[in-house]
Amino acid sequence: MIKKLNDFLSGFPMTIVAGAFLLLDLVPHLMEEFGGSSMRLSFLPLDPAWGTVIISGIPLLYLAIWRIIYNPGISKISSALLICIAMFAAIAIGDLFAAGEVAFIMAIGALLEDATTNRAKKGLKQLIRLAPTKGRRLTDGKEKMIPAEEIRQGDILRILPGETIPVDGTIINGETSVDQSIITGESLPVDKGAGEEVFCGTINRFGSIDISATKVGENSSLQKLIRMVQDAENKQAPMQRIADRAASWLVPVALLIAILAYVFTGNIVTAVTVLVVFCPCALVLATPTAIMAAIGQATKHGVIIKSGEALEKMGKVDMIAFDKTGTLTYGRLDVSDMISFDETISETEMLSLAASAETRSEHPLGKAIVQYAKSKEVPLMESNSFNMITGKGIFAKVGSHSLLCGNEKFLTENGVWIDNKVQSALERLRIQGKASILVAEGQKCIGVIALSDVLRPEAKEMVSRLSDMHTRTILLTGDNQKTADYFAQKVGISEVRAELLPEEKVQSIENLQAENHKVCMIGDGINDAPALKTADVSAAMGSMGSDIAIDAAEIALMSDDLSKIPYLKRLSNATVKTIKVSITLSMCINFAAIVLSLMELLTPTTGALVHNAGSCFVVLIAALLYDRKFE
């Protein structure tokens, strides 16, 4: 009952009513305050400010008492308690307007904080609204709509155009374009076909598809996203904890100064004014409003920040460590070079022969060559007499051609001569960190096909932007040194540590921390999880990254877009700066108001107006973070 009354009185409608009561008392009170004639509203049975004191004061008193009962240790002493003391002191000296004003401005501050928080949670609310409630399951060729919670892993589901995909799954039939902006932040629909993944909560835009459910219920991408955002709201930043502790010690200090002011001046009004202006509401509001606004801003851009602490730490980072595979690169092999050593055979013809020979190969390099040839619509021929030597290469007949495809040792063992031209090409490709497949016909090497991981196109500009922000970058990878050096040089990273085991990545980060660097680790794989946990703050590639990496990291990039790293750094820097400016502003307002109170230039009424208006100003500064442009 008490809780319901408190919620009712602290809501927006009743706060407006409280403001109306205060307004009724404002003009006559100010005229009396500044030497004019009294214009009290004699036709009213009570001073209108009593309405404000009751409506806005009861929730404040409830909060103060609740914290005394339930908060541990020194945190029982809160800013709400100091406001209540100031309010009762103002009532005791007959300044009802000051008492009402203190309570009302605090109520306005609370509403502003709630408004900022609710607006920052807009991304979370969108996610929750998008959680699908039904799915169309196929059983023996028949469709049946069932509740989403009844869908099980392995179920076959049909998704029609315009429908929301109810679970994570793999397309087994059909082609479409999927709007997955809610998960990855991508602005355009993504074309999908058989064998490709789709995510819960995304929208099937065009074709009808059948999918096999892979992750259902709480394990789906959307539900994990919702949980990460919810977890972020429940974790405080270090600055917020400092502000909370400051509010605890400010209460006894305020009481002491108020008592001393009364002892030395003999003026109880001065003591009450000190209590009113000493209230640390702006200090307490500064951090949580800024943190929540920034988390909401990041969610809009496909960046999930799990805690205010992570956001604050990111603002202090001066060194960012990157994994290579799956982070700076897509983590997939693609044909990068084709070199023909036979003038009578073009590169396209050589690719056709090699891909035809590899069509029955299970090796990743062979599959990548076949996939590349298909993507380029290169004609493939039937292969015969296929034979695979594990770890070396393959032999196959393609039409009239007897082909060998494999490494240098495999070809040499089968009597193929590797001349200086071939050796020179292989060495150049090795320096670039590329894998090579030699193609031979008979006793002659006719060409080489090189494969390489695909660099993310935004990686180079991302490193450049971080450098402009005086943030150093380093590559920590398990790849060989030549491959690591090649990719680092392409993106502009000068510091490289290669051939690292997971524990050696951890050691590298610890060494950087020992050099007084604040380190952020960016990774995507299971092997990155220990390093992600060791770094001061960490971010995982949320779309393609492993679940373990995402759980270990404090930030997830849902679109796998590296350009979000500079954005995240700017946002974090701005958040920390906003918090510091707000705290400094609140302390300056407090200090100036205390001095003016001791000089008897402020009364409880004017003191409350100056101080609490400053509190609202601090909240508004934080709220501006939500819509600020950082791109």
C-alpha positions as CSV (number, residue, x, y, z in Angstrom):
1,M,0.0,0.0,0.0
2,I,2.8,2.4,1.0
3,K,4.8,1.5,-2.1
4,K,1.7,2.1,-4.4
5,L,1.1,5.5,-2.7
6,N,4.8,6.4,-3.2
7,D,4.8,5.4,-6.9
8,F,1.6,7.4,-7.4
9,L,2.9,10.6,-5.7
10,S,6.3,10.4,-7.5
11,G,4.8,9.9,-11.0
12,F,4.7,12.7,-13.6
13,P,1.0,13.7,-13.1
14,M,1.3,14.3,-9.4
15,T,4.7,16.0,-9.8
16,I,2.9,18.5,-12.1
17,V,0.2,19.0,-9.5
18,A,3.0,19.6,-6.9
19,G,4.5,22.2,-9.3
20,A,1.1,23.9,-9.6
21,F,0.8,24.3,-5.8
22,L,4.4,25.7,-5.7
23,L,3.6,28.1,-8.5
24,L,0.6,29.4,-6.5
25,D,2.9,30.4,-3.7
26,L,5.8,31.6,-5.9
27,V,4.9,35.2,-6.8
28,P,3.6,36.4,-3.4
29,H,6.5,34.6,-1.7
30,L,9.2,36.2,-3.9
31,M,7.6,39.6,-3.4
32,E,7.8,39.2,0.3
33,E,11.3,37.7,0.0
34,F,12.7,40.7,-1.8
35,G,11.0,43.4,0.2
36,G,7.6,43.8,-1.4
37,S,4.3,43.8,0.3
38,S,2.8,40.5,1.4
39,M,0.3,39.0,-1.1
40,R,-0.5,35.8,0.7
41,L,-3.5,33.9,-0.6
42,S,-5.7,34.5,2.4
43,F,-8.7,32.7,0.8
44,L,-6.9,29.4,1.0
45,P,-7.1,27.5,4.3
46,L,-3.5,26.3,4.0
47,D,-0.3,27.6,2.4
48,P,-0.2,26.1,-1.2
49,A,3.4,25.0,-0.6
50,W,2.0,22.3,1.8
51,G,0.6,20.6,-1.3
52,T,4.1,20.4,-2.8
53,V,5.7,19.3,0.5
54,I,3.2,16.4,0.9
55,I,3.2,15.3,-2.8
56,S,7.0,15.5,-3.4
57,G,8.2,15.1,0.2
58,I,6.5,11.7,0.9
59,P,8.4,9.9,-1.8
60,L,11.7,11.5,-0.7
61,L,11.0,10.5,2.9
62,Y,10.1,7.0,1.8
63,L,13.4,6.7,-0.1
64,A,15.5,8.0,2.9
65,I,13.9,5.5,5.3
66,W,14.1,2.6,2.9
67,R,17.9,3.2,2.5
68,I,18.3,3.4,6.2
69,I,16.6,0.1,6.7
70,Y,17.9,-1.9,3.7
71,N,21.2,-0.3,2.6
72,P,24.4,-1.8,4.2
73,G,26.9,0.2,6.3
74,I,27.6,3.8,5.6
75,S,25.4,3.8,2.5
76,K,22.4,4.1,4.8
77,I,23.3,7.8,4.9
78,S,22.1,9.0,1.6
79,S,21.4,12.2,-0.3
80,A,17.7,11.7,0.2
81,L,18.3,11.8,4.0
82,L,20.0,15.2,3.7
83,I,17.2,16.6,1.6
84,C,14.7,15.4,4.1
85,I,16.6,17.0,7.0
86,A,16.8,20.3,5.0
87,M,13.1,20.0,4.2
88,F,12.1,19.5,7.8
89,A,14.4,22.3,8.9
90,A,12.8,24.7,6.5
91,I,9.3,23.7,7.8
92,A,10.6,24.3,11.3
93,I,11.5,27.9,10.6
94,G,8.2,28.5,8.7
95,D,9.7,28.6,5.2
96,L,7.2,26.3,3.6
97,F,8.1,27.5,0.1
98,A,11.8,26.5,0.6
99,A,10.7,23.1,1.9
100,G,8.4,22.5,-1.0
101,E,10.9,23.8,-3.5
102,V,13.6,21.4,-2.2
103,A,11.3,18.4,-2.5
104,F,9.8,19.5,-5.9
105,I,13.2,20.2,-7.6
106,M,14.4,16.8,-6.4
107,A,11.2,15.2,-7.8
108,I,11.9,16.9,-11.1
109,G,15.5,15.7,-11.0
110,A,14.2,12.1,-10.5
111,L,11.8,12.4,-13.4
112,L,14.6,13.7,-15.6
113,E,16.8,10.8,-14.6
114,D,14.0,8.3,-15.3
115,A,13.3,10.0,-18.6
116,T,17.0,9.7,-19.6
117,T,17.1,6.1,-18.4
118,N,14.0,5.1,-20.2
119,R,15.1,6.8,-23.4
120,A,18.5,5.0,-23.1
121,K,16.6,1.7,-22.7
122,K,14.8,2.3,-26.0
123,G,17.1,-0.2,-27.7
124,L,16.3,-2.8,-25.1
125,K,12.6,-2.2,-25.4
126,Q,12.8,-2.6,-29.2
127,L,14.6,-5.9,-28.7
128,I,12.0,-7.2,-26.3
129,R,9.1,-6.1,-28.6
130,L,10.8,-7.9,-31.5
131,A,11.0,-11.2,-29.6
132,P,8.8,-13.5,-31.8
133,T,5.9,-15.2,-30.1
134,K,5.0,-17.8,-32.8
135,G,6.7,-20.0,-35.5
136,R,5.5,-22.1,-38.4
137,R,6.7,-25.7,-37.8
138,L,6.7,-28.2,-40.7
139,T,5.8,-31.8,-39.8
140,D,5.4,-34.4,-42.6
141,G,5.0,-31.6,-45.0
142,K,2.2,-29.9,-43.1
143,E,2.5,-26.4,-41.6
144,K,1.3,-25.6,-38.0
145,M,1.7,-22.3,-36.1
146,I,3.0,-23.0,-32.6
147,P,4.2,-20.7,-29.7
148,A,7.9,-19.8,-30.0
149,E,8.6,-21.5,-26.6
150,E,7.5,-24.8,-28.0
151,I,10.1,-24.8,-30.8
152,R,12.9,-27.3,-30.2
153,Q,16.4,-27.6,-31.7
154,G,16.2,-29.5,-35.0
155,D,12.7,-28.5,-35.8
156,I,12.1,-27.5,-39.4
157,L,10.4,-24.1,-39.7
158,R,9.0,-22.2,-42.7
159,I,9.4,-18.4,-42.7
160,L,7.3,-16.4,-45.2
161,P,8.1,-12.9,-46.5
162,G,7.6,-10.2,-43.9
163,E,7.7,-12.6,-41.0
164,T,10.0,-12.4,-38.0
165,I,12.4,-15.4,-37.7
166,P,11.5,-17.1,-34.3
167,V,14.8,-18.8,-33.5
168,D,18.4,-19.0,-34.7
169,G,18.7,-21.5,-37.5
170,T,20.3,-22.6,-40.8
171,I,18.6,-22.2,-44.1
172,I,18.0,-25.6,-45.7
173,N,15.8,-24.5,-48.6
174,G,15.1,-21.2,-50.4
175,E,16.7,-17.9,-50.8
176,T,15.9,-14.5,-49.4
177,S,17.1,-11.2,-48.0
178,V,17.0,-10.7,-44.2
179,D,16.8,-7.5,-42.3
180,Q,19.1,-8.2,-39.4
181,S,19.7,-4.6,-38.3
182,I,18.4,-5.3,-34.8
183,I,21.2,-7.9,-34.2
184,T,24.1,-6.6,-36.3
185,G,23.3,-2.9,-37.0
186,E,23.6,-3.5,-40.8
187,S,21.5,-0.9,-42.6
188,L,20.7,-3.0,-45.7
189,P,19.1,-6.5,-45.9
190,V,21.6,-9.4,-46.3
191,D,21.1,-12.0,-49.0
192,K,20.9,-15.5,-47.6
193,G,20.8,-18.9,-49.2
194,A,21.0,-22.6,-48.3
195,G,23.6,-23.4,-45.6
196,E,23.7,-19.8,-44.2
197,E,22.7,-18.8,-40.7
198,V,19.7,-16.6,-39.7
199,F,19.1,-15.0,-36.3
200,C,16.1,-14.8,-34.0
201,G,14.2,-11.5,-34.2
202,T,15.4,-10.6,-37.7
203,I,12.9,-10.1,-40.5
204,N,12.6,-12.2,-43.7
205,R,12.0,-9.6,-46.3
206,F,11.5,-11.3,-49.6
207,G,11.6,-15.1,-50.4
208,S,10.1,-18.0,-48.4
209,I,12.7,-20.1,-46.6
210,D,12.8,-23.3,-44.6
211,I,15.2,-23.4,-41.7
212,S,16.5,-25.9,-39.2
213,A,16.4,-24.5,-35.7
214,T,19.8,-24.5,-34.1
215,K,19.5,-22.2,-31.0
216,V,16.0,-21.8,-29.4
217,G,14.5,-20.0,-26.4
218,E,17.0,-18.4,-24.0
219,N,20.0,-19.6,-26.2
220,S,18.9,-17.5,-29.2
221,S,20.9,-14.5,-30.3
222,L,18.1,-12.1,-29.5
223,Q,17.6,-13.4,-26.0
224,K,21.4,-13.2,-25.3
225,L,21.4,-9.7,-26.6
226,I,18.5,-8.7,-24.3
227,R,20.3,-10.3,-21.3
228,M,23.5,-8.4,-22.1
229,V,21.7,-5.1,-22.1
230,Q,19.8,-5.9,-18.9
231,D,23.1,-6.9,-17.2
232,A,24.6,-3.5,-18.2
233,E,21.8,-1.7,-16.4
234,N,22.5,-3.5,-13.2
235,K,26.2,-2.8,-13.0
236,Q,27.6,0.5,-11.6
237,A,30.6,2.3,-12.9
238,P,33.5,3.1,-10.5
239,M,32.7,6.8,-10.7
240,Q,29.1,6.1,-9.7
241,R,30.3,4.2,-6.6
242,I,32.5,7.1,-5.7
243,A,29.6,9.5,-6.0
244,D,27.4,7.2,-3.8
245,R,30.2,7.1,-1.2
246,A,30.6,10.9,-1.4
247,A,26.9,11.4,-0.7
248,S,27.3,9.3,2.5
249,W,30.0,11.5,4.0
250,L,28.5,14.8,2.8
251,V,25.5,14.3,5.1
252,P,27.5,14.5,8.4
253,V,29.7,17.2,7.0
254,A,26.7,19.3,6.0
255,L,25.2,18.8,9.5
256,L,28.5,19.9,11.1
257,I,28.8,23.1,9.0
258,A,25.1,23.9,9.6
259,I,25.6,23.6,13.4
260,L,28.8,25.7,13.3
261,A,27.0,28.3,11.2
262,Y,24.2,28.6,13.8
263,V,26.7,28.7,16.6
264,F,28.8,31.5,15.1
265,T,26.0,33.6,13.5
266,G,23.1,32.8,15.9
267,N,20.9,32.7,12.8
268,I,18.9,29.5,12.4
269,V,17.9,30.6,8.8
270,T,21.6,30.6,7.8
271,A,22.0,27.0,9.2
272,V,18.9,25.8,7.3
273,T,20.2,27.4,4.1
274,V,23.5,25.6,4.5
275,L,21.6,22.3,4.8
276,V,19.6,23.1,1.7
277,V,22.5,24.1,-0.6
278,F,24.7,21.2,0.6
279,C,22.5,18.5,-0.9
280,P,24.6,16.4,-3.2
281,C,21.9,15.5,-5.7
282,A,23.8,16.8,-8.7
283,L,26.8,14.7,-7.7
284,V,24.7,11.6,-7.3
285,L,22.9,12.1,-10.6
286,A,25.9,12.9,-12.7
287,T,27.3,9.4,-13.3
288,P,24.2,7.1,-13.7
289,T,22.5,9.4,-16.2
290,A,25.6,9.7,-18.3
291,I,26.3,6.0,-18.2
292,M,22.7,5.0,-19.1
293,A,22.6,7.6,-21.9
294,A,25.8,6.3,-23.4
295,I,24.8,2.6,-23.2
296,G,21.5,3.5,-25.0
297,Q,23.5,5.4,-27.6
298,A,25.8,2.4,-28.2
299,T,22.9,-0.1,-28.4
300,K,21.4,2.0,-31.3
301,H,24.7,1.5,-33.2
302,G,25.0,-2.3,-32.6
303,V,27.4,-2.1,-29.8
304,I,26.4,-3.9,-26.6
305,I,28.1,-2.6,-23.4
306,K,27.6,-4.9,-20.5
307,S,28.4,-2.5,-17.7
308,G,29.0,1.1,-16.9
309,E,32.4,0.0,-15.6
310,A,33.4,-1.2,-19.0
311,L,32.3,2.0,-20.6
312,E,34.3,4.1,-18.1
313,K,37.4,1.9,-18.5
314,M,37.2,2.1,-22.3
315,G,37.5,5.9,-21.9
316,K,40.8,5.4,-20.2
317,V,42.3,2.9,-22.7
318,D,45.5,3.9,-24.4
319,M,46.4,0.6,-26.0
320,I,44.2,-1.7,-28.1
321,A,45.3,-5.3,-28.8
322,F,43.8,-7.1,-31.8
323,D,43.6,-10.8,-32.6
324,K,44.0,-11.3,-36.4
325,T,41.8,-14.2,-37.6
326,G,38.1,-13.3,-37.4
327,T,38.9,-9.9,-36.0
328,L,41.0,-7.9,-38.4
329,T,40.1,-10.5,-41.1
330,Y,37.0,-12.4,-41.9
331,G,38.5,-15.7,-40.8
332,R,37.9,-17.4,-44.2
333,L,40.3,-18.3,-46.9
334,D,39.9,-16.9,-50.4
335,V,42.0,-17.0,-53.6
336,S,44.2,-14.0,-53.6
337,D,46.7,-14.8,-56.4
338,M,46.8,-16.9,-59.6
339,I,50.1,-17.2,-61.4
340,S,50.5,-19.3,-64.6
341,F,54.0,-20.5,-65.5
342,D,52.9,-21.8,-68.9
343,E,52.3,-19.2,-71.6
344,T,49.8,-21.4,-73.3
345,I,47.6,-21.7,-70.2
346,S,45.7,-18.6,-69.0
347,E,45.1,-18.0,-65.3
348,T,41.4,-18.7,-65.8
349,E,42.2,-22.0,-67.5
350,M,44.6,-23.0,-64.8
351,L,41.9,-22.2,-62.2
352,S,39.4,-24.3,-64.1
353,L,41.7,-27.3,-64.1
354,A,42.7,-26.9,-60.4
355,A,39.2,-26.4,-59.2
356,S,37.9,-29.4,-61.3
357,A,40.7,-31.6,-59.8
358,E,39.7,-30.4,-56.3
359,T,36.0,-30.9,-56.6
360,R,36.1,-34.1,-54.6
361,S,38.7,-32.8,-52.1
362,E,37.8,-32.4,-48.4
363,H,40.8,-30.2,-47.7
364,P,39.9,-26.5,-46.7
365,L,42.3,-25.1,-49.3
366,G,40.8,-27.3,-52.1
367,K,37.3,-26.4,-51.1
368,A,38.2,-22.7,-51.1
369,I,39.6,-23.0,-54.7
370,V,36.4,-24.7,-55.8
371,Q,34.2,-22.1,-54.1
372,Y,36.2,-19.3,-55.7
373,A,35.9,-20.8,-59.2
374,K,32.1,-21.2,-58.8
375,S,31.8,-17.6,-57.6
376,K,33.6,-16.5,-60.8
377,E,31.4,-18.8,-62.9
378,V,34.5,-20.6,-64.2
379,P,33.4,-23.9,-65.9
380,L,34.3,-27.1,-64.0
381,M,34.9,-30.5,-65.6
382,E,34.4,-34.0,-64.2
383,S,37.5,-35.4,-62.5
384,N,38.5,-39.1,-62.5
385,S,41.0,-41.3,-60.7
386,F,41.0,-39.0,-57.7
387,N,43.5,-39.8,-55.0
388,M,44.3,-37.7,-51.9
389,I,47.6,-37.9,-50.0
390,T,46.8,-36.5,-46.5
391,G,48.9,-33.4,-45.7
392,K,50.5,-33.3,-49.2
393,G,48.1,-32.9,-52.1
394,I,45.9,-34.7,-54.6
395,F,46.1,-36.5,-58.0
396,A,43.2,-36.4,-60.4
397,K,42.5,-36.7,-64.2
398,V,40.5,-33.9,-65.7
399,G,39.6,-34.7,-69.3
400,S,43.0,-35.4,-71.0
401,H,44.9,-33.7,-68.2
402,S,46.7,-35.6,-65.5
403,L,47.0,-33.1,-62.6
404,L,48.9,-32.9,-59.3
405,C,47.8,-30.2,-56.8
406,G,49.7,-29.8,-53.6
407,N,52.7,-28.4,-51.8
408,E,56.3,-28.2,-53.1
409,K,57.4,-31.5,-51.4
410,F,54.5,-33.4,-52.9
411,L,55.3,-32.3,-56.5
412,T,59.0,-33.0,-56.0
413,E,58.3,-36.5,-54.8
414,N,56.3,-37.1,-57.9
415,G,59.1,-36.0,-60.3
416,V,58.0,-32.4,-60.9
417,W,60.8,-29.9,-61.5
418,I,60.6,-26.7,-59.4
419,D,62.6,-24.1,-61.2
420,N,63.9,-20.7,-59.9
421,K,60.8,-18.9,-61.3
422,V,58.5,-21.1,-59.3
423,Q,60.8,-20.8,-56.2
424,S,60.8,-17.0,-56.4
425,A,57.0,-16.8,-56.7
426,L,56.6,-19.2,-53.7
427,E,59.0,-17.1,-51.6
428,R,57.1,-13.9,-52.4
429,L,53.8,-15.5,-51.4
430,R,55.3,-16.9,-48.2
431,I,56.5,-13.4,-47.2
432,Q,52.9,-12.2,-47.7
433,G,51.7,-14.9,-45.3
434,K,49.7,-16.7,-48.0
435,A,49.1,-20.4,-48.5
436,S,50.1,-21.8,-51.9
437,I,48.8,-24.7,-54.0
438,L,51.1,-25.7,-56.8
439,V,49.4,-27.1,-60.0
440,A,51.4,-29.5,-62.2
441,E,50.6,-31.4,-65.3
442,G,52.8,-34.4,-66.0
443,Q,56.3,-33.4,-65.0
444,K,55.8,-29.6,-65.3
445,C,54.6,-27.1,-62.8
446,I,52.0,-25.0,-64.7
447,G,51.1,-22.5,-62.0
448,V,50.4,-21.6,-58.4
449,I,47.2,-20.6,-56.7
450,A,47.6,-18.6,-53.5
451,L,45.0,-18.3,-50.7
452,S,44.8,-15.8,-47.9
453,D,42.5,-14.7,-45.2
454,V,40.4,-11.8,-46.2
455,L,41.2,-8.5,-44.5
456,R,38.2,-6.5,-43.4
457,P,38.0,-3.4,-45.6
458,E,37.4,-1.0,-42.7
459,A,40.5,-2.3,-40.7
460,K,43.0,0.2,-42.1
461,E,40.9,3.3,-41.5
462,M,40.0,2.0,-38.1
463,V,43.6,1.8,-37.0
464,S,44.3,5.3,-38.5
465,R,41.4,6.8,-36.5
466,L,42.6,5.3,-33.3
467,S,46.1,6.7,-34.0
468,D,44.5,10.1,-34.4
469,M,43.0,9.7,-30.9
470,H,46.5,8.9,-29.5
471,T,45.5,5.3,-29.0
472,R,48.2,2.7,-29.8
473,T,47.5,-0.6,-31.5
474,I,49.2,-4.0,-31.3
475,L,48.6,-7.3,-33.0
476,L,48.5,-10.5,-30.9
477,T,48.1,-13.6,-32.9
478,G,48.8,-17.3,-33.1
479,D,49.7,-17.0,-36.8
480,N,53.3,-17.3,-38.1
481,Q,55.4,-14.2,-38.0
482,K,55.4,-13.6,-41.7
483,T,51.6,-13.7,-42.0
484,A,51.2,-11.5,-38.9
485,D,53.7,-8.9,-40.3
486,Y,52.0,-8.9,-43.7
487,F,48.6,-8.2,-42.3
488,A,49.8,-5.7,-39.7
489,Q,51.7,-3.8,-42.4
490,K,48.5,-3.7,-44.5
491,V,46.4,-2.1,-41.8
492,G,49.1,0.1,-40.3
493,I,49.8,-1.7,-37.0
494,S,53.5,-1.4,-36.1
495,E,53.7,-3.6,-33.1
496,V,53.3,-7.3,-33.7
497,R,53.6,-10.4,-31.5
498,A,53.0,-13.6,-33.4
499,E,53.0,-17.4,-32.9
500,L,51.3,-16.9,-29.5
501,L,49.5,-19.6,-27.6
502,P,46.5,-18.4,-25.5
503,E,48.5,-18.2,-22.4
504,E,51.2,-16.2,-24.2
505,K,48.5,-13.7,-25.3
506,V,47.6,-13.3,-21.6
507,Q,51.3,-12.8,-20.7
508,S,51.6,-10.1,-23.5
509,I,48.7,-8.2,-22.1
510,E,50.0,-8.5,-18.5
511,N,53.4,-7.1,-19.8
512,L,51.6,-4.1,-21.4
513,Q,49.7,-3.5,-18.1
514,A,53.0,-3.7,-16.2
515,E,54.1,-0.8,-18.4
516,N,51.2,1.2,-17.1
517,H,49.1,0.8,-20.2
518,K,45.3,0.6,-20.0
519,V,44.6,-2.3,-22.5
520,C,41.6,-3.2,-24.5
521,M,41.6,-6.6,-26.2
522,I,39.5,-7.2,-29.3
523,G,39.0,-10.9,-30.3
524,D,36.5,-13.4,-31.5
525,G,37.6,-17.0,-30.8
526,I,37.5,-19.4,-27.9
527,N,41.3,-19.1,-27.7
528,D,40.9,-15.3,-27.1
529,A,38.7,-15.7,-24.0
530,P,41.6,-15.8,-21.5
531,A,43.1,-12.6,-23.0
532,L,39.7,-10.9,-23.1
533,K,39.3,-11.6,-19.4
534,T,42.9,-10.4,-18.6
535,A,42.6,-7.0,-20.4
536,D,41.3,-4.0,-18.5
537,V,38.4,-4.0,-20.9
538,S,37.5,-6.3,-23.8
539,A,35.3,-6.4,-26.9
540,A,34.2,-9.5,-28.9
541,M,33.1,-9.8,-32.4
542,G,29.5,-10.5,-31.6
543,S,28.1,-11.8,-34.9
544,M,30.7,-14.3,-35.9
545,G,32.5,-14.7,-32.6
546,S,32.2,-17.7,-30.4
547,D,29.8,-17.7,-27.4
548,I,32.7,-18.1,-25.0
549,A,34.5,-15.0,-26.4
550,I,31.3,-13.0,-26.1
551,D,30.7,-14.1,-22.6
552,A,34.3,-13.3,-21.6
553,A,34.2,-9.8,-23.1
554,E,32.5,-6.8,-21.6
555,I,31.5,-5.3,-25.0
556,A,30.1,-7.0,-28.0
557,L,30.3,-5.6,-31.6
558,M,27.1,-7.2,-33.0
559,S,27.8,-6.2,-36.6
560,D,31.4,-7.3,-36.6
561,D,32.2,-3.8,-38.0
562,L,35.6,-2.6,-36.8
563,S,34.7,1.0,-37.6
564,K,32.7,0.8,-34.3
565,I,35.9,0.7,-32.3
566,P,36.8,4.3,-32.9
567,Y,33.1,5.2,-32.3
568,L,33.2,3.3,-29.0
569,K,36.4,5.0,-28.0
570,R,34.9,8.5,-28.8
571,L,31.7,7.6,-26.9
572,S,33.6,6.4,-23.9
573,N,35.9,9.4,-23.9
574,A,32.9,11.7,-24.1
575,T,31.1,9.9,-21.3
576,V,34.0,10.1,-18.9
577,K,34.5,13.8,-19.8
578,T,30.8,14.4,-19.3
579,I,30.8,12.7,-15.8
580,K,33.9,14.7,-14.8
581,V,32.4,18.0,-16.0
582,S,29.1,17.3,-14.2
583,I,30.7,16.3,-10.9
584,T,33.0,19.4,-11.1
585,L,30.0,21.6,-11.9
586,S,28.0,20.2,-9.0
587,M,30.9,20.6,-6.5
588,C,31.4,24.2,-7.7
589,I,27.7,25.0,-7.3
590,N,27.7,23.5,-3.8
591,F,30.9,25.4,-2.8
592,A,29.6,28.8,-4.1
593,A,26.2,28.3,-2.6
594,I,27.7,27.4,0.9
595,V,29.9,30.6,0.8
596,L,26.9,32.7,-0.2
597,S,24.8,31.1,2.5
598,L,27.4,31.8,5.2
599,M,27.5,35.4,4.0
600,E,23.7,35.5,4.5
601,L,23.2,36.3,0.8
602,L,21.1,33.3,0.2
603,T,17.9,32.2,2.0
604,P,16.6,28.7,2.1
605,T,14.3,29.6,-0.8
606,T,16.9,31.1,-3.1
607,G,19.5,28.6,-2.0
608,A,17.3,25.7,-3.0
609,L,16.6,27.3,-6.4
610,V,20.3,27.8,-7.2
611,H,21.4,24.4,-6.1
612,N,18.6,22.2,-7.4
613,A,18.5,24.0,-10.7
614,G,22.1,23.1,-11.0
615,S,21.2,19.4,-10.4
616,C,18.7,19.5,-13.2
617,F,21.3,21.1,-15.5
618,V,23.7,18.2,-14.7
619,V,21.0,15.6,-15.7
620,L,20.3,17.5,-19.0
621,I,24.0,17.5,-19.9
622,A,24.2,13.8,-19.4
623,A,21.0,13.3,-21.5
624,L,22.6,15.0,-24.5
625,L,25.0,12.0,-24.8
626,Y,22.2,9.9,-26.2
627,D,21.8,11.8,-29.4
628,R,25.3,13.2,-29.9
629,K,26.9,12.3,-33.2
630,F,30.3,10.4,-32.9
631,E,30.7,9.1,-36.5
